[in-house]
Amino acid sequence: TPSQPLKIYTKKKKIMASGMPLAKRAMIIGLDSAVPGLVRRFASEGVLPNIKRLMDEGVFGEGYATHPTLTGSNWTSIASGTWPGTQGTTGMWTHFKGEPLSIVHSSFLSHSSICERLWEAGERIGKKSILMKYPCSVPPTIKKGLQVEGSGAPWYGLDPFEIAPCMGFSTEKCPGARSIELKEAEGWRNVPESFSKPLECLVEIKSKSAESKITFNVLVIDSEGKGYDRIIISKSKDVEKAVARLSVGQWSGWITEDFDAKIPLYIRYKEGSKIVYEDVPIKRYTGTFRFKLIELSSDAKCFRLYQSQVFPRTGFTWPEHIAKELFENVGPFQEHIGPHAYYNNWVDDETFLEELEYQAWWLGKATDYLMSRYEWDLYFLQWHGLNHAQHAFWGGIDPISPWYKKAMAEKYWKYFRRFYGAADKMVGDIVKHADEETLIVVISDHGHIPYVYGTAMITNALAKAGLIGYRIGSKGEVIVDWSRTKAYPIDAVHIFVNLKGRDPGGIVEPEEYDEVCESVISTLYGIRDPRGRCPIAFALKKDEAEMMGLYGDRVGDVIYGMAAGYGSSLELTKGLEEFLFLKGAISVTDDKGIGQRTGLLPPNTSIHGSSLPSSRLGLGSIKVPLIMYGPGVKRGYIMRQAFRIIDIAPTIAYLVGIPRPLHCEGSIILEALED
C-alpha cells in the first residue's frame, strides 16, 4: 500500500494574465532505466499504487533519451535541457580536446559539463533546492539549498565518498573476494557450546585511500550438533564483545568504526585502466557497514561472508550537518548497491535485492525528513536500483532472451515486482509532501532491451583493419601502439581519429582525415554476426551526427549505434575477433570474474548505452517514460507524441516560473499541458 494517499485536487491553479507561474514547487523524481511497458504493466497489476495515481490523474508519455543512452550524459541533459554536444559530457567517460586519446574524464563530476542546470537557474531568483543523490552534481554547485551525495557513478569502488567498497570473504574461489582459511580456534573467551571443534579466521576491512584497516576475528561453531551453523564476529577474541552473531541469511546490525580516508576522492582522469585522483588530505572518519553470512556448509568447507560498503557518517552532504541529522533520524546511508558483488558470487539474489530495497527506503525516508524540516522549492532525486536489477535479471523474464526458461520466469517476475515496488514506496514517501501547488515529474534517462544476438568487438575490428596498432606485452597482454594508431574508440559510441595537430602524438595528416573516417565507417559496417547480419545500426561522421545533438570538441569523429539486441565491446583481444557471443553483455573472458556468476543467468542480460534511443526488442524499450502531475498539467491523459529528454527542463521552468537554464535547447511539452 502507498505510504500515504496522494491528495488529488479537482481544481487546478490557472496561469494568470500577469504571467504568474502555475506551480510554486517541483519534484523531479528520477527512476534510472525505468521501462515504459513495465511501468504500465506493474501499475495495472497494483504493484505501483503511488505511481498509478500520478498516471491516472496526470499525464503519461514516452520519449527519447539522447545518444548514447547512458546515465553519465542523460541526467545532465535532463537537468539542463541541453544536447550532449552543448553540455559537454558525451557518455560515461568524456574525452577533452588537447589531451591524448588514452585519457578520459568522468562524466559524473559537475565540472565535466559546461552548462547551467535547473537548480542553478532557480538560485538566480532565490529558489532553494534539495538534491538527493542526483548524478553528476558533485562537486556541489548549489549555494543555498541542501544536497545529499551526488556522484551517481555506478561502478564498483569509485564512489568519491566511500571509505571502502563492499567485499566478500570466502573459502571458495570468488573473483575479487578475499580468500580466507578456517583453522581450529585458539585463545577465545566466553565461547558458547559447540558440538564440533570451533574454527576461526580473520577478516580485514581496509580503507581504499589510506593505510587504515580494522581486523575482525570470526568464530565458527556448531550450535546444535548438526554441523557448523553459526558465526560470531568480534574485534577481540571475546564472544561477550561480539559485534555480530549470525546464521546463514542473517544481517548484522550496523557497525560503526573509525578509519583514515581521503574524502571526497574525485577522479582527475583515467588513462587506460589507471585512474588518477585529485589529492586531498587524509582525515579520520567514522564509517558504518554491516555483515551478512551468505553461506556456511555443515563441514565449514564452504564459507562466504559479505561486508557492505563502508560509508562515512559525515562528509557527503551540504551543509555538513545534514549528514549527522540523517544518520540520527533515518539511519546509515549506503551509496553503492551495484551488482559487482552479485556477479562475482559474493552474494546471492536475496542479498542483492535487499541492498537495493534498503537504499530506496533510505532515500524516501531521508527526503521525508528533510522536506518536513527545511524550506524547498525544487527537489531532484535519482535512484539507480532499477538499472542494476534489470541488468542482472532481465534474461529471466523475456522469452526472447537466450537464458529464458519458462519454468523459472515467475521467480524473476517476482524480483521485478519487488524492485519496481521499492521504487514506488520511495515515490510515496516523497509525493506525500506535494500540495495543490506542487508539480511532480517522474522521469528516466533511458530504458533497457534484452541482450540477444552477441557483441561487436569494435576495437578488434579496427585493429584487424589496420586502424589500431598494437603489440603483445611481456605478460601476454595486448597493448595499443599509439605510433601506429589512426583511430581509437572511446566510451560507448565514439571513435576518434588520431589527428596530427589536434591530438598529442597524432599521426593522421589533416588531408587524410576524411579518408580515415570513411575507413572506420566501412570497417564497422563490415562486421558480421554468425548469420551474416551486420550489428551496426548506423555509423556517421561527426558533422552528420549534429541532428542527434552530437557535435563539438568532445564528440568522436565517427559516431555509431548498435542494432537492437546487439552489444558492443571496446576490449582489444589477441584473437582480434570481430564478433563474439559473450556470457554477459560486457564480459569478454571468464577469468576476469565477470561471467562467472553461478546460477541461471549470466551478468548483464539486458543492455542500453550504444543502443538507439528508439530501439525496441522483446519486452524492452530504450524509450523513456514520463509521468507529470500538478498545476497546469492535463488529467488522465496519455501523450500521442514523443518528447525528448531535453524538453523536461524547459517544461519545468515554465510551469514553476523560473528562468530556463542558460544553455537550454529543449522545448515546452505543450501536449502535456492544459489549454
ChimeraX attribute file (.defattr): number of C-alpha atoms within 10 A of each C-alpha:
attribute: neighborCount
match mode: 1-to-1
recipient: residues
	/A:1	13
	/A:2	19
	/A:3	16
	/A:4	14
	/A:5	13
	/A:6	18
	/A:7	13
	/A:8	14
	/A:9	13
	/A:10	9
	/A:11	8
	/A:12	17
	/A:13	15
	/A:14	14
	/A:15	14
	/A:16	9
	/A:17	6
	/A:18	6
	/A:19	8
	/A:20	13
	/A:21	20
	/A:22	22
	/A:23	26
	/A:24	19
	/A:25	26
	/A:26	24
	/A:27	24
	/A:28	23
	/A:29	23
	/A:30	24
	/A:31	24
	/A:32	22
	/A:33	30
	/A:34	29
	/A:35	26
	/A:36	24
	/A:37	17
	/A:38	17
	/A:39	18
	/A:40	16
	/A:41	12
	/A:42	18
	/A:43	21
	/A:44	12
	/A:45	12
	/A:46	14
	/A:47	21
	/A:48	25
	/A:49	23
	/A:50	26
	/A:51	25
	/A:52	21
	/A:53	18
	/A:54	23
	/A:55	24
	/A:56	16
	/A:57	20
	/A:58	25
	/A:59	23
	/A:60	25
	/A:61	22
	/A:62	22
	/A:63	23
	/A:64	23
	/A:65	27
	/A:66	28
	/A:67	27
	/A:68	29
	/A:69	31
	/A:70	23
	/A:71	27
	/A:72	26
	/A:73	29
	/A:74	30
	/A:75	28
	/A:76	31
	/A:77	32
	/A:78	27
	/A:79	27
	/A:80	31
	/A:81	32
	/A:82	30
	/A:83	29
	/A:84	26
	/A:85	17
	/A:86	23
	/A:87	24
	/A:88	27
	/A:89	32
	/A:90	33
	/A:91	28
	/A:92	23
	/A:93	21
	/A:94	27
	/A:95	29
	/A:96	17
	/A:97	14
	/A:98	11
	/A:99	13
	/A:100	17
	/A:101	25
	/A:102	15
	/A:103	18
	/A:104	21
	/A:105	20
	/A:106	23
	/A:107	26
	/A:108	31
	/A:109	23
	/A:110	20
	/A:111	17
	/A:112	20
	/A:113	21
	/A:114	12
	/A:115	22
	/A:116	20
	/A:117	24
	/A:118	26
	/A:119	26
	/A:120	23
	/A:121	18
	/A:122	22
	/A:123	19
	/A:124	12
	/A:125	11
	/A:126	13
	/A:127	19
	/A:128	23
	/A:129	26
	/A:130	26
	/A:131	26
	/A:132	23
	/A:133	23
	/A:134	27
	/A:135	30
	/A:136	27
	/A:137	25
	/A:138	24
	/A:139	15
	/A:140	19
	/A:141	15
	/A:142	19
	/A:143	14
	/A:144	17
	/A:145	22
	/A:146	22
	/A:147	27
	/A:148	27
	/A:149	25
	/A:150	27
	/A:151	26
	/A:152	26
	/A:153	22
	/A:154	23
	/A:155	12
	/A:156	15
	/A:157	16
	/A:158	19
	/A:159	24
	/A:160	20
	/A:161	23
	/A:162	27
	/A:163	31
	/A:164	26
	/A:165	21
	/A:166	25
	/A:167	23
	/A:168	24
	/A:169	24
	/A:170	24
	/A:171	18
	/A:172	17
	/A:173	13
	/A:174	20
	/A:175	20
	/A:176	16
	/A:177	21
	/A:178	18
	/A:179	15
	/A:180	17
	/A:181	14
	/A:182	19
	/A:183	13
	/A:184	11
	/A:185	16
	/A:186	11
	/A:187	7
	/A:188	14
	/A:189	12
	/A:190	10
	/A:191	15
	/A:192	13
	/A:193	13
	/A:194	17
	/A:195	14
	/A:196	16
	/A:197	14
	/A:198	22
	/A:199	19
	/A:200	22
	/A:201	16
	/A:202	16
	/A:203	19
	/A:204	13
	/A:205	18
	/A:206	20
	/A:207	19
	/A:208	18
	/A:209	17
	/A:210	16
	/A:211	11
	/A:212	15
	/A:213	16
	/A:214	13
	/A:215	13
	/A:216	19
	/A:217	19
	/A:218	25
	/A:219	27
	/A:220	27
	/A:221	26
	/A:222	22
	/A:223	17
	/A:224	13
	/A:225	13
	/A:226	11
	/A:227	17
	/A:228	24
	/A:229	21
	/A:230	19
	/A:231	23
	/A:232	24
	/A:233	25
	/A:234	20
	/A:235	16
	/A:236	16
	/A:237	22
	/A:238	17
	/A:239	21
	/A:240	13
	/A:241	14
	/A:242	17
	/A:243	20
	/A:244	21
	/A:245	21
	/A:246	19
	/A:247	18
	/A:248	17
	/A:249	13
	/A:250	14
	/A:251	18
	/A:252	17
	/A:253	14
	/A:254	15
	/A:255	14
	/A:256	17
	/A:257	13
	/A:258	15
	/A:259	24
	/A:260	21
	/A:261	26
	/A:262	23
	/A:263	23
	/A:264	20
	/A:265	21
	/A:266	22
	/A:267	18
	/A:268	14
	/A:269	18
	/A:270	18
	/A:271	13
	/A:272	11
	/A:273	8
	/A:274	9
	/A:275	14
	/A:276	14
	/A:277	15
	/A:278	11
	/A:279	13
	/A:280	13
	/A:281	11
	/A:282	14
	/A:283	11
	/A:284	13
	/A:285	19
	/A:286	16
	/A:287	23
	/A:288	22
	/A:289	22
	/A:290	18
	/A:291	24
	/A:292	23
	/A:293	23
	/A:294	24
	/A:295	21
	/A:296	23
	/A:297	13
	/A:298	16
	/A:299	13
	/A:300	18
	/A:301	15
	/A:302	13
	/A:303	21
	/A:304	26
	/A:305	24
	/A:306	22
	/A:307	23
	/A:308	21
	/A:309	24
	/A:310	30
	/A:311	26
	/A:312	28
	/A:313	21
	/A:314	20
	/A:315	20
	/A:316	24
	/A:317	22
	/A:318	20
	/A:319	14
	/A:320	14
	/A:321	12
	/A:322	18
	/A:323	23
	/A:324	16
	/A:325	16
	/A:326	22
	/A:327	15
	/A:328	11
	/A:329	12
	/A:330	18
	/A:331	17
	/A:332	23
	/A:333	25
	/A:334	20
	/A:335	23
	/A:336	27
	/A:337	26
	/A:338	21
	/A:339	25
	/A:340	23
	/A:341	25
	/A:342	21
	/A:343	25
	/A:344	23
	/A:345	26
	/A:346	29
	/A:347	23
	/A:348	18
	/A:349	16
	/A:350	13
	/A:351	20
	/A:352	21
	/A:353	21
	/A:354	14
	/A:355	18
	/A:356	26
	/A:357	21
	/A:358	15
	/A:359	23
	/A:360	24
	/A:361	19
	/A:362	18
	/A:363	25
	/A:364	24
	/A:365	20
	/A:366	24
	/A:367	25
	/A:368	19
	/A:369	17
	/A:370	16
	/A:371	17
	/A:372	11
	/A:373	8
	/A:374	11
	/A:375	14
	/A:376	18
	/A:377	20
	/A:378	24
	/A:379	24
	/A:380	21
	/A:381	22
	/A:382	24
	/A:383	23
	/A:384	28
	/A:385	27
	/A:386	22
	/A:387	24
	/A:388	20
	/A:389	24
	/A:390	26
	/A:391	24
	/A:392	23
	/A:393	22
	/A:394	30
	/A:395	28
	/A:396	27
	/A:397	25
	/A:398	24
	/A:399	16
	/A:400	16
	/A:401	22
	/A:402	15
	/A:403	19
	/A:404	18
	/A:405	15
	/A:406	12
	/A:407	8
	/A:408	12
	/A:409	17
	/A:410	13
	/A:411	12
	/A:412	16
	/A:413	15
	/A:414	12
	/A:415	21
	/A:416	22
	/A:417	17
	/A:418	17
	/A:419	20
	/A:420	24
	/A:421	24
	/A:422	24
	/A:423	28
	/A:424	25
	/A:425	24
	/A:426	27
	/A:427	26
	/A:428	24
	/A:429	21
	/A:430	25
	/A:431	25
	/A:432	17
	/A:433	16
	/A:434	17
	/A:435	17
	/A:436	18
	/A:437	19
	/A:438	22
	/A:439	25
	/A:440	25
	/A:441	21
	/A:442	22
	/A:443	26
	/A:444	29
	/A:445	30
	/A:446	35
	/A:447	33
	/A:448	30
	/A:449	29
	/A:450	31
	/A:451	29
	/A:452	24
	/A:453	22
	/A:454	20
	/A:455	25
	/A:456	26
	/A:457	23
	/A:458	26
	/A:459	25
	/A:460	23
	/A:461	23
	/A:462	26
	/A:463	23
	/A:464	16
	/A:465	16
	/A:466	15
	/A:467	22
	/A:468	23
	/A:469	19
	/A:470	18
	/A:471	12
	/A:472	13
	/A:473	10
	/A:474	7
	/A:475	6
	/A:476	9
	/A:477	12
	/A:478	16
	/A:479	14
	/A:480	19
	/A:481	12
	/A:482	19
	/A:483	13
	/A:484	16
	/A:485	22
	/A:486	25
	/A:487	30
	/A:488	26
	/A:489	23
	/A:490	22
	/A:491	19
	/A:492	27
	/A:493	25
	/A:494	26
	/A:495	27
	/A:496	22
	/A:497	27
	/A:498	28
	/A:499	21
	/A:500	15
	/A:501	13
	/A:502	15
	/A:503	17
	/A:504	14
	/A:505	16
	/A:506	20
	/A:507	19
	/A:508	21
	/A:509	13
	/A:510	12
	/A:511	8
	/A:512	12
	/A:513	17
	/A:514	13
	/A:515	12
	/A:516	21
	/A:517	22
	/A:518	15
	/A:519	17
	/A:520	27
	/A:521	21
	/A:522	13
	/A:523	19
	/A:524	24
	/A:525	17
	/A:526	15
	/A:527	19
	/A:528	15
	/A:529	17
	/A:530	11
	/A:531	7
	/A:532	9
	/A:533	12
	/A:534	17
	/A:535	25
	/A:536	23
	/A:537	16
	/A:538	14
	/A:539	24
	/A:540	18
	/A:541	18
	/A:542	20
	/A:543	13
	/A:544	14
	/A:545	18
	/A:546	14
	/A:547	8
	/A:548	13
	/A:549	18
	/A:550	25
	/A:551	21
	/A:552	17
	/A:553	14
	/A:554	20
	/A:555	27
	/A:556	27
	/A:557	27
	/A:558	25
	/A:559	25
	/A:560	26
	/A:561	25
	/A:562	24
	/A:563	18
	/A:564	27
	/A:565	25
	/A:566	27
	/A:567	32
	/A:568	25
	/A:569	22
	/A:570	19
	/A:571	16
	/A:572	22
	/A:573	18
	/A:574	14
	/A:575	9
	/A:576	17
	/A:577	17
	/A:578	23
	/A:579	21
	/A:580	17
	/A:581	18
	/A:582	20
	/A:583	21
	/A:584	27
	/A:585	28
	/A:586	19
	/A:587	21
	/A:588	22
	/A:589	14
	/A:590	14
	/A:591	10
	/A:592	12
	/A:593	17
	/A:594	23
	/A:595	22
	/A:596	21
	/A:597	22
	/A:598	13
	/A:599	9
	/A:600	12
	/A:601	21
	/A:602	22
	/A:603	26
	/A:604	25
	/A:605	27
	/A:606	27
	/A:607	28
	/A:608	30
	/A:609	25
	/A:610	27
	/A:611	32
	/A:612	25
	/A:613	23
	/A:614	18
	/A:615	19
	/A:616	19
	/A:617	17
	/A:618	16
	/A:619	18
	/A:620	22
	/A:621	27
	/A:622	30
	/A:623	31
	/A:624	28
	/A:625	29
	/A:626	23
	/A:627	23
	/A:628	27
	/A:629	28
	/A:630	29
	/A:631	29
	/A:632	23
	/A:633	23
	/A:634	21
	/A:635	22
	/A:636	15
	/A:637	18
	/A:638	17
	/A:639	17
	/A:640	11
	/A:641	11
	/A:642	16
	/A:643	25
	/A:644	20
	/A:645	31
	/A:646	27
	/A:647	22
	/A:648	24
	/A:649	26
	/A:650	26
	/A:651	20
	/A:652	27
	/A:653	20
	/A:654	17
	/A:655	24
	/A:656	24
	/A:657	18
	/A:658	21
	/A:659	18
	/A:660	22
	/A:661	22
	/A:662	15
	/A:663	16
	/A:664	24
	/A:665	18
	/A:666	22
	/A:667	17
	/A:668	18
	/A:669	19
	/A:670	11
	/A:671	18
	/A:672	25
	/A:673	20
	/A:674	12
	/A:675	9
